[in-house]
Every structure is written in structure tokens, then in C-alpha cells.
Amino acid sequence: MNLMHLKSGTDVRGVAIGEENSENIELTDEAVRRICQSFIYFLSAKTGKDRDELCVSVGHDCRISAQRIKEQVIAQLLSMGVLVKDCGLCSTPAMFMTTVMAGCDGAVQITASHHPFDRNGLKFFTAGGGLSSVEITKILEIAEKNEAVAYDTSREAKKIDFMSVYCEHLRKLVKKGVNSPENYDRPLEGMHIVVDAGNGVGGFFATDVLEPLGADITGSKYLSPNGLFPNHIPNPENEEAMRSVREATVSSGADLGVIFDTDVDRAACVSSDGREINRNRLVALAAAIALEDCPGGVIVTDSVTSAGLTEFINENLGGKHRRFKRGYKNVIDESIRLCKEGTDSPLAIETSGHAAFKENYFLDDGAYLMVRIIIKAAQLKAEGKTLQSLILSLKEPLEEKSLRFKINAEDFRSYAEDIISKIEKSAILNENWVVADDSCEGVKIIFPQPDIDGFFILRTSVHDPVMPMNIESAVPGGAKKIALAAYYALGIYVELDISPLKEYLEN
């Protein structure tokens, strides 16, 4: 059975909905059972426990295929003798927390994050965190070779309401962080915070975390889970989604707007004037908070963060900025590596909104990120200040552009690597191009000329036959000049579709 095509970084994802017996369905019952059986083999070996000694939690987001897949996951685990705790509708970070707070050896979350409604997937956790790409590959390899075996079909899962436990945990963090002795139980009294959950599972943050703490949540939108996502994609990187939360924040006169992706492992926010605190701004804000308790610490980010962010972290905050390969698990693992080597690294964060604090098990948890930000917002409000005051000195690029080029070559990864290698070599011969020292993935070309003052980063997509390009310039018209240089450099590669670059230059 071919299952390796379901690998998506550190997750398993595929089409889960279609006509009955449709060949287009990838996450079939048999595929789900095989993969979960393989996970139990892996978990047993990792923990040193027999299968009947293991306890595994199972949860899901609101996708319409979740119930079918959950039934198969639970049935397979139970048949192998595993004690199963059925958590029902849950955020992905909450599922990891079952290994911390509910005595579970592992967890299975059924989610496909922000992907279309007809997709679904499986995300696995151990007490040490999410699985690595290598571990997922091994699980799929074993699953391909072994049919699912039903050992015992008589057992039942134990249903638990873990989200209530998790929400109480978040509320306690806010109470402790705001530290308001005169109003300990309702420390957010007087704060107006709207939440746009996009009909994902993040509505709990408004009703079960913020409101019980005294916050006014009027104006919040799309809090009810709906796996068809009828209003907008739950994704902080989506333009329509960000417009939705901006409008809700401004129209309701809120202090802050919060938005999550489908399963709440990513988040972003909006200031009272409707300005997005997203991407570089979000990284800057999270870094400012993280470095308060870790002076001089290293903030690990993905590679596409701006030059202004590096200056902000290094010079304004007194920390150190470490760019690393894109992929939230990559930046998390790099931060963990630094800590193990004796270098303080309190935060790993991607511009996409994945943020993992050392103090929180290096778990990328959008709700935890927003808790930290809301605590700081409450503290600043008591001083007559706003969150924006923390990042006023952040220099942002005057111009920036993101483009994606499709690769038509059959072996797309090798083709992309060849392009990057040749661009790097040709840059050495071009006096106007400088290969950056921090080209941690792909290639970063700096254009130091005063009338350009910028760079482009060209890399290979983590999952798809695509080469993303990020352009940044500090002067008017600089981005187009960089794009033109890139157009001439990339035009010789016939299997690379650079039409988006041409369209950008023509508009």
C-alpha cells in the first residue's frame, strides 16, 4: 500500500472526502488503521512499554471527515490493547498537553490545519513533543508493509472533557501573569478583546478563557465550529481572514483582535486601530515578551524574516536573532538544540504564526502565544500604554513581495537545488550581488546599492514542486529592480514557471 505521498513535513495529510469508494480518497479507513497501528509500534518502542500498558489520547478539529477517521483511529488502538482517552473536539496544542496533564504516553490529533475542508490528517505526539520528519517517514514505511490487524474489538474508549482542563490551565496563567490582587478572578475586567475563530476550534478562547476572566468579547466572530468553513479560511496568513478580524476589532472598538487557524497551533492579532500584528511584527512582539525574562537570549525564526527584525532583536531588545530553515519543527528543533548546548533560546517562531516558548515545552500553541500577549497588553493598559509601544522601533521594509514559481520538472527537488546552486555561483561573478552569510536555506542575494537596498530569498518549498521567492527593499522602487534582476537570472530555466515574476513587473 503506497502511503508515503501522505507525508506532509511532520504530519500525515490527504484527501478525506469524496464519493463512496472514490479512488481520490487518500485517507481511507485502511490507511488510517495501518498508520495508527504503526504509531503504536513506534510509541511502544520509544517508551519501552508493552501495548497494553500504553495510554493514548485521541482528538480532532471540526472537519466533517473527523468522526469517520476518529472511529478508525480509536478502533485500531483499542484492538491493540491500548487505553484510549477520547477527547472529542480539541485544539492541537491541547492534545499534546494530555501527555503533560492527563497521564497519556502519546496523542493522536485528527486535523489538516488550514487546508481545504475535504482534506484531513493525523498529527502524533509523545511526551517529548511532535514527531520529527524522519519519525513520520519511518511510521509510514512500516505502515506500507503491514496490514492493519484487529486484535480485540470488545473494548471501549474512555471519554474525557480535556478542553475544560486546558482552558482552566490558560485562565490560571492569565491570573498569575496579570497579578491583579484586587481583581484576581477577573483580571481582564475593562479589556475588550474580539476573537475571530473562522469556524475552526478556536472559539473556546473567547467563551471559556477570556469571558470568564472578565473580558468583553462582544464583536467576536465565527466562534461556532463548522467544518465547511463557510465564512473565511481560518488562517492568519489569509488576506480575507485578516480583513475579517481587522473589521471586527475596529467596528467594536476593541483593545485587541485575535485570530487563530483551524486547530489553534497558529495565531495573530490586531491592534485597536486595526493594524495587523502579524508576520515580522508578531515575531518582534513575541520576542520582546520572551526576552524580558531571558536577557541576551537567542530568538530563532524562519529564514524570511526582515532585516529590520534582526536589528530590532539584536540592538533594541539586546537579544540575538538566529534565522533558520523554514518549517515550524525546524525552528523549534534549532531552539532546543541551542538550549541543550547551553545557549539560552526562549522562543522559536515562524512568520506564519507558529510560536513555541521554551517555558511551554517548546509547543507551538496559538492560544498560549495570545495568553502571553494579552497578559502584556493588560499590564501595559494599567500603565496607560499599548502593545504597539513595544515594537515602535521596529523598522519595516518599505517594499516587500512574495512570489511562488511552479516547477514542471519531474524531479522537482533536484531541479530546484540545481537552480539555487547556479544562482549562488553566478552571484560570485556579479559585483552587484552579494550572497548573504545567513543563507540558511535556498539562497539569499543582497543588493547593497543605495537605490535598491534589499534582497531576495529563493528556496524550495517544504512540500510542493514550487520555488517561493521573498523580496524586500528599504527604498521606493527597489523591489521591482530586484525582481527584474531575478527575472533575467531565472529566465533561462525552462522548467521553472516565472510568470508571476513577469506579472509583478508589468503591474
C-alpha positions as CSV (number, residue, x, y, z in Angstrom):
1,M,0.0,0.0,0.0
2,N,1.5,3.4,-1.1
3,L,1.3,5.8,1.9
4,M,4.4,7.9,1.6
5,H,2.7,10.5,-0.5
6,L,0.6,11.4,2.6
7,K,3.7,12.7,4.4
8,S,3.5,16.5,4.8
9,G,6.5,17.6,6.8
10,T,5.9,16.2,10.2
11,D,2.2,15.4,9.6
12,V,0.1,13.0,7.6
13,R,-2.4,14.7,5.3
14,G,-4.6,13.8,2.4
15,V,-8.0,13.9,0.8
16,A,-10.5,12.5,3.2
17,I,-13.9,13.3,1.5
18,G,-15.3,12.1,-1.9
19,E,-17.8,9.9,-3.4
20,E,-18.1,6.4,-1.8
21,N,-15.3,4.1,-2.9
22,S,-13.8,7.0,-4.8
23,E,-10.1,6.5,-5.8
24,N,-9.5,10.1,-4.9
25,I,-9.8,9.5,-1.2
26,E,-6.4,9.1,0.3
27,L,-7.1,8.8,4.0
28,T,-9.1,5.6,3.7
29,D,-10.2,3.5,6.7
30,E,-7.4,1.0,5.9
31,A,-4.8,3.7,5.5
32,V,-5.8,5.3,8.9
33,R,-5.7,2.0,10.7
34,R,-2.3,1.0,9.2
35,I,-0.7,4.3,10.1
36,C,-2.1,4.3,13.7
37,Q,-1.0,0.7,14.2
38,S,2.5,1.7,13.1
39,F,2.4,4.7,15.5
40,I,1.7,2.3,18.4
41,Y,4.6,0.1,17.4
42,F,6.7,3.3,17.4
43,L,5.3,4.5,20.7
44,S,5.8,1.1,22.4
45,A,9.5,1.0,21.3
46,K,10.1,4.7,22.4
47,T,8.5,4.3,25.8
48,G,9.7,0.7,26.5
49,K,6.1,-0.2,27.4
50,D,4.0,-3.1,26.1
51,R,1.0,-2.1,24.0
52,D,-1.5,-2.9,26.8
53,E,0.5,-0.5,29.1
54,L,0.1,2.5,26.8
55,C,-2.4,5.3,27.3
56,V,-3.1,7.4,24.1
57,S,-5.5,10.4,23.7
58,V,-7.4,11.0,20.5
59,G,-8.9,14.3,19.5
60,H,-10.0,16.1,16.3
61,D,-10.7,19.5,14.8
62,C,-14.1,20.3,13.3
63,R,-13.7,18.9,9.8
64,I,-16.6,16.9,8.5
65,S,-14.5,13.8,8.0
66,A,-13.3,13.8,11.6
67,Q,-15.9,11.4,13.0
68,R,-15.2,8.7,10.5
69,I,-11.4,8.9,10.9
70,K,-11.7,9.1,14.7
71,E,-13.7,5.9,14.8
72,Q,-11.0,4.1,12.8
73,V,-8.2,5.5,15.0
74,I,-9.9,4.5,18.2
75,A,-10.9,1.1,17.0
76,Q,-7.4,0.3,15.9
77,L,-5.8,1.5,19.1
78,L,-8.3,-0.3,21.3
79,S,-7.9,-3.5,19.4
80,M,-4.2,-3.4,20.2
81,G,-4.8,-3.2,23.9
82,V,-4.1,0.5,24.2
83,L,-6.0,2.5,26.8
84,V,-7.7,5.3,24.8
85,K,-8.9,8.6,26.1
86,D,-11.4,10.2,23.6
87,C,-11.1,14.0,24.0
88,G,-13.5,14.8,21.2
89,L,-13.3,18.3,19.7
90,C,-9.9,19.7,20.7
91,S,-7.2,22.1,19.6
92,T,-3.9,20.5,18.5
93,P,-1.8,22.0,21.3
94,A,-4.3,20.8,23.9
95,M,-3.8,17.3,22.6
96,F,-0.1,17.5,23.3
97,M,-0.9,18.8,26.8
98,T,-2.7,15.5,27.5
99,T,0.8,14.0,27.8
100,V,1.6,16.6,30.5
101,M,-1.7,16.9,32.3
102,A,-3.7,13.7,31.7
103,G,-1.2,10.9,32.0
104,C,-1.0,10.0,28.3
105,D,2.0,8.4,26.7
106,G,1.0,9.7,23.3
107,A,-1.7,11.6,21.5
108,V,-3.3,11.5,18.0
109,Q,-4.9,14.7,16.7
110,I,-7.0,14.5,13.6
111,T,-6.5,17.7,11.7
112,A,-5.3,19.2,8.4
113,S,-4.7,22.7,9.9
114,H,-5.8,25.4,7.4
115,H,-6.1,23.1,4.4
116,P,-9.4,22.8,2.5
117,F,-12.4,21.2,4.1
118,D,-12.1,17.9,2.1
119,R,-8.6,17.3,3.5
120,N,-7.8,15.8,6.8
121,G,-4.8,14.3,8.5
122,L,-3.1,12.8,11.6
123,K,-0.7,14.5,13.9
124,F,1.2,12.5,16.5
125,F,2.7,13.5,19.9
126,T,4.7,11.8,22.5
127,A,5.6,13.3,25.9
128,G,8.7,14.8,24.1
129,G,6.6,16.8,21.6
130,G,5.6,16.3,18.0
131,L,7.2,13.7,15.9
132,S,10.1,14.6,13.5
133,S,10.0,14.2,9.7
134,V,12.3,11.2,10.0
135,E,10.0,9.5,12.5
136,I,6.9,10.1,10.3
137,T,8.8,8.6,7.4
138,K,9.6,5.5,9.4
139,I,6.0,5.1,10.6
140,L,4.7,5.3,7.0
141,E,7.3,2.9,5.8
142,I,6.2,0.3,8.4
143,A,2.5,1.1,7.7
144,E,3.0,0.4,4.0
145,K,4.3,-3.1,4.7
146,N,1.8,-4.2,7.4
147,E,-1.9,-4.7,7.0
148,A,-3.9,-3.4,10.0
149,V,-4.7,-6.3,12.4
150,A,-7.8,-6.1,14.7
151,Y,-6.6,-7.9,17.8
152,D,-9.6,-7.3,20.1
153,T,-12.8,-5.5,19.2
154,S,-14.6,-5.7,22.5
155,R,-13.0,-2.7,24.3
156,E,-14.3,0.9,24.6
157,A,-12.5,4.3,24.9
158,K,-12.9,6.5,27.9
159,K,-14.4,9.9,27.1
160,I,-12.8,12.9,28.8
161,D,-13.5,16.6,28.7
162,F,-9.9,17.7,28.4
163,M,-10.6,21.1,26.8
164,S,-12.1,22.2,30.2
165,V,-8.9,21.2,31.9
166,Y,-6.8,23.0,29.3
167,C,-9.0,26.2,29.4
168,E,-8.6,26.3,33.2
169,H,-4.9,26.0,32.8
170,L,-4.9,29.0,30.4
171,R,-7.0,31.0,32.8
172,K,-4.6,30.3,35.7
173,L,-1.8,31.6,33.5
174,V,-3.6,34.9,32.9
175,K,-4.4,35.3,36.5
176,K,-0.8,34.7,37.6
177,G,0.6,36.9,34.8
178,V,-1.6,39.9,35.2
179,N,-1.3,39.6,39.0
180,S,-4.2,41.9,40.0
181,P,-4.7,41.3,43.7
182,E,-7.8,43.5,43.8
183,N,-9.5,41.6,41.0
184,Y,-7.7,38.2,40.9
185,D,-10.6,36.2,39.5
186,R,-11.4,38.7,36.7
187,P,-8.1,40.3,35.8
188,L,-9.3,41.2,32.3
189,E,-12.1,43.4,33.6
190,G,-12.2,46.5,31.5
191,M,-10.5,44.9,28.5
192,H,-12.4,44.4,25.2
193,I,-11.0,41.6,23.1
194,V,-12.6,40.1,20.0
195,V,-11.8,36.7,18.6
196,D,-12.3,35.5,15.0
197,A,-12.1,31.7,15.1
198,G,-13.1,31.3,11.4
199,N,-15.4,28.5,12.4
200,G,-12.4,26.4,13.5
201,V,-12.0,25.1,17.0
202,G,-10.6,28.3,18.5
203,G,-14.0,29.8,19.7
204,F,-13.3,28.4,23.1
205,F,-10.7,31.1,23.7
206,A,-13.3,33.7,23.7
207,T,-16.1,31.9,25.7
208,D,-14.1,29.7,28.0
209,V,-10.9,31.7,28.6
210,L,-11.4,35.4,28.0
211,E,-15.0,35.9,29.1
212,P,-14.7,34.1,32.5
213,L,-11.7,36.3,33.2
214,G,-13.9,39.5,32.8
215,A,-13.0,40.4,29.2
216,D,-15.7,41.9,27.0
217,I,-15.8,39.7,23.9
218,T,-18.7,41.4,22.1
219,G,-17.9,41.7,18.3
220,S,-16.3,38.2,18.2
221,K,-17.0,36.3,15.0
222,Y,-17.4,32.8,13.8
223,L,-16.9,31.1,17.1
224,S,-19.0,28.1,16.3
225,P,-17.1,25.2,14.8
226,N,-18.2,24.4,11.2
227,G,-16.0,22.0,9.2
228,L,-17.1,23.6,5.9
229,F,-15.6,27.0,7.0
230,P,-18.4,29.0,5.4
231,N,-17.1,32.5,6.2
232,H,-13.4,32.5,5.5
233,I,-10.4,30.2,5.8
234,P,-9.2,30.0,9.4
235,N,-5.7,31.1,8.6
236,P,-3.7,34.1,9.9
237,E,-1.8,34.3,6.7
238,N,-5.0,34.6,4.6
239,E,-5.8,38.2,3.5
240,E,-9.6,37.7,3.8
241,A,-9.3,36.3,7.3
242,M,-7.1,39.2,8.4
243,R,-9.5,41.7,6.9
244,S,-12.3,40.0,8.9
245,V,-10.6,40.3,12.3
246,R,-9.5,43.9,11.5
247,E,-13.0,45.0,10.7
248,A,-14.4,43.3,13.8
249,T,-11.7,44.9,16.0
250,V,-12.3,48.4,14.7
251,S,-16.1,48.3,14.5
252,S,-16.5,47.0,18.0
253,G,-13.9,49.5,19.5
254,A,-11.9,46.6,21.0
255,D,-8.5,46.9,22.6
256,L,-7.3,43.9,20.7
257,G,-8.4,41.4,18.0
258,V,-7.2,37.8,18.0
259,I,-7.4,35.3,15.1
260,F,-6.5,31.5,15.0
261,D,-6.0,28.9,12.4
262,T,-8.3,25.9,12.3
263,D,-6.6,23.8,15.1
264,V,-5.2,26.8,17.1
265,D,-1.5,26.0,16.7
266,R,-1.1,29.4,15.0
267,A,-2.3,32.8,15.8
268,A,-2.0,36.5,15.0
269,C,-3.6,39.7,16.4
270,V,-4.7,43.2,15.5
271,S,-4.3,46.4,17.5
272,S,-7.2,48.7,18.4
273,D,-6.7,50.8,15.2
274,G,-7.0,47.7,13.0
275,R,-3.3,47.4,12.3
276,E,-2.1,43.8,11.9
277,I,0.4,42.4,14.4
278,N,1.4,39.6,12.1
279,R,4.5,38.2,10.5
280,N,7.5,40.4,11.4
281,R,5.5,42.5,13.8
282,L,4.2,39.4,15.6
283,V,7.7,37.9,15.8
284,A,9.0,41.3,17.2
285,L,6.2,41.4,19.8
286,A,6.7,37.8,20.9
287,A,10.5,38.3,21.1
288,A,10.1,41.5,23.2
289,I,8.0,39.5,25.7
290,A,10.2,36.4,25.7
291,L,13.4,38.4,26.2
292,E,12.1,40.2,29.3
293,D,12.9,37.1,31.3
294,C,15.8,35.9,29.2
295,P,18.1,38.9,28.5
296,G,20.6,38.2,25.7
297,G,18.7,35.1,24.6
298,V,18.5,33.8,21.0
299,I,15.3,34.1,19.1
300,V,15.1,31.5,16.4
301,T,13.0,32.4,13.3
302,D,12.4,31.1,9.8
303,S,14.6,32.5,7.0
304,V,12.2,35.0,5.5
305,T,12.2,37.5,8.4
306,S,13.2,41.1,7.6
307,A,16.5,42.9,8.1
308,G,14.7,45.3,10.4
309,L,13.6,42.5,12.6
310,T,17.2,41.4,13.1
311,E,18.2,45.0,14.0
312,F,15.2,45.2,16.4
313,I,16.1,41.9,18.2
314,N,19.8,42.5,18.4
315,E,20.0,46.2,19.1
316,N,16.7,47.3,20.6
317,L,16.0,44.2,22.7
318,G,19.6,43.1,23.4
319,G,18.9,39.6,22.1
320,K,20.3,37.6,19.2
321,H,18.4,36.8,16.1
322,R,19.1,33.3,14.6
323,R,17.5,32.7,11.2
324,F,17.0,29.1,10.3
325,K,15.2,26.8,7.8
326,R,11.5,27.3,7.3
327,G,9.2,24.7,8.8
328,Y,8.0,25.2,12.4
329,K,9.6,22.0,13.6
330,N,12.9,23.1,12.1
331,V,13.0,26.3,14.1
332,I,11.7,24.6,17.2
333,D,14.4,21.9,17.0
334,E,17.1,24.5,16.4
335,S,16.0,26.4,19.5
336,I,16.0,23.2,21.5
337,R,19.5,22.3,20.2
338,L,20.8,25.7,21.3
339,C,19.4,25.2,24.8
340,K,20.9,21.8,25.1
341,E,24.3,23.3,24.1
342,G,24.0,25.9,26.9
343,T,22.7,28.9,24.9
344,D,19.5,30.4,26.2
345,S,16.8,30.4,23.5
346,P,13.4,31.3,24.9
347,L,11.4,31.4,21.7
348,A,11.2,29.7,18.3
349,I,8.8,31.4,15.9
350,E,7.8,31.4,12.3
351,T,6.3,34.3,10.4
352,S,3.3,32.1,9.7
353,G,2.3,32.4,13.4
354,H,3.8,29.2,14.8
355,A,5.3,30.3,18.1
356,A,6.9,27.9,20.7
357,F,8.1,29.2,24.1
358,K,10.8,27.3,26.0
359,E,8.7,27.7,29.2
360,N,5.8,25.9,27.4
361,Y,7.5,22.7,26.4
362,F,8.5,24.3,23.1
363,L,4.9,23.7,22.0
364,D,3.7,25.8,19.1
365,D,0.4,26.9,20.7
366,G,-1.5,29.9,19.3
367,A,-3.6,30.1,22.4
368,Y,-0.6,30.2,24.7
369,L,1.0,32.9,22.4
370,M,-2.1,35.0,22.7
371,V,-2.2,34.5,26.5
372,R,1.3,35.9,26.8
373,I,0.4,38.8,24.6
374,I,-2.9,39.5,26.4
375,I,-1.1,39.5,29.8
376,K,1.4,42.0,28.5
377,A,-1.5,44.1,27.0
378,A,-3.3,44.2,30.4
379,Q,-0.1,45.2,32.1
380,L,0.6,48.0,29.6
381,K,-3.0,49.2,29.8
382,A,-2.7,49.7,33.5
383,E,0.3,52.0,32.7
384,G,-1.6,53.8,30.0
385,K,0.4,52.2,27.2
386,T,-0.4,49.8,24.3
387,L,1.2,46.8,22.8
388,Q,2.4,48.9,19.9
389,S,4.7,50.8,22.2
390,L,6.8,47.6,22.5
391,I,7.5,47.5,18.7
392,L,7.6,51.2,17.8
393,S,11.3,51.0,16.9
394,L,10.8,48.0,14.5
395,K,12.0,49.1,11.1
396,E,9.8,47.5,8.5
397,P,10.6,47.1,4.8
398,L,9.3,49.9,2.6
399,E,8.5,47.3,-0.1
400,E,8.1,43.6,0.0
401,K,6.7,40.9,-2.3
402,S,6.2,37.1,-2.0
403,L,6.0,35.1,-5.2
404,R,5.8,31.3,-6.0
405,F,7.2,29.7,-9.1
406,K,5.9,26.3,-10.2
407,I,8.5,23.7,-11.1
408,N,7.4,21.5,-14.0
409,A,10.4,19.1,-13.9
410,E,9.6,15.5,-12.8
411,D,12.4,15.5,-10.2
412,F,11.4,19.0,-8.9
413,R,13.6,18.9,-5.9
414,S,16.8,18.2,-7.8
415,Y,15.9,20.8,-10.4
416,A,15.4,23.4,-7.7
417,E,18.6,22.6,-5.9
418,D,20.5,22.9,-9.3
419,I,18.9,26.4,-9.8
420,I,19.9,27.5,-6.3
421,S,23.5,26.2,-6.8
422,K,23.9,28.1,-10.1
423,I,22.4,31.3,-8.8
424,E,24.9,31.2,-5.9
425,K,27.8,30.6,-8.3
426,S,26.8,33.3,-10.7
427,A,26.4,35.8,-7.8
428,I,30.1,35.4,-7.0
429,L,30.9,36.8,-10.5
430,N,28.4,39.7,-10.2
431,E,29.7,42.7,-8.4
432,N,26.2,44.0,-7.7
433,W,25.1,40.7,-6.0
434,V,26.2,39.5,-2.5
435,V,25.5,36.0,-1.2
436,A,24.3,36.6,2.4
437,D,26.1,34.9,5.3
438,D,22.7,33.8,6.7
439,S,21.5,31.9,3.6
440,C,20.3,29.1,5.9
441,E,18.1,27.6,3.2
442,G,18.0,28.2,-0.5
443,V,19.9,31.3,-1.4
444,K,19.7,34.9,-0.2
445,I,21.1,37.5,-2.5
446,I,21.7,41.0,-1.1
447,F,21.6,44.1,-3.3
448,P,23.6,46.7,-1.4
449,Q,23.3,49.6,-4.0
450,P,21.6,52.7,-2.4
451,D,18.9,52.7,-5.0
452,I,17.9,49.1,-4.2
453,D,19.0,48.3,-0.6
454,G,17.3,45.0,-0.3
455,F,17.5,41.2,-1.0
456,F,15.7,38.2,-2.4
457,I,15.5,34.8,-0.9
458,L,14.9,31.9,-3.3
459,R,14.2,28.5,-1.8
460,T,12.5,25.2,-2.4
461,S,9.0,24.6,-0.9
462,V,9.0,22.1,2.1
463,H,6.2,20.0,0.5
464,D,5.4,21.1,-3.1
465,P,7.0,21.5,-6.6
466,V,7.3,25.2,-6.0
467,M,10.1,27.7,-5.5
468,P,9.0,30.6,-3.3
469,M,10.8,33.9,-3.6
470,N,10.6,36.7,-1.0
471,I,11.7,40.2,-2.0
472,E,12.4,43.1,0.4
473,S,13.7,46.6,-0.2
474,A,14.2,49.7,2.0
475,V,13.8,52.2,-0.8
476,P,11.0,53.2,-3.3
477,G,11.1,51.1,-6.4
478,G,13.8,48.8,-5.0
479,A,11.7,45.7,-5.0
480,K,10.9,46.0,-8.8
481,K,14.7,46.4,-9.5
482,I,15.4,43.2,-7.5
483,A,12.5,41.4,-9.3
484,L,14.0,42.5,-12.7
485,A,17.4,41.1,-11.8
486,A,15.8,37.9,-10.7
487,Y,13.7,37.7,-13.9
488,Y,16.8,37.8,-16.1
489,A,18.6,35.3,-13.9
490,L,15.8,32.7,-13.7
491,G,14.5,33.1,-17.3
492,I,17.0,30.5,-18.6
493,Y,15.4,27.7,-16.6
494,V,12.7,26.3,-19.0
495,E,11.0,24.0,-16.4
496,L,10.5,26.9,-13.9
497,D,7.3,29.0,-14.4
498,I,8.3,32.5,-13.6
499,S,5.1,34.1,-15.0
500,P,4.2,35.5,-11.5
501,L,7.5,37.5,-11.6
502,K,6.6,38.8,-15.1
503,E,3.1,39.8,-13.9
504,Y,4.6,41.6,-10.9
505,L,7.0,43.6,-13.2
506,E,4.2,44.5,-15.6
507,N,1.8,45.8,-12.9
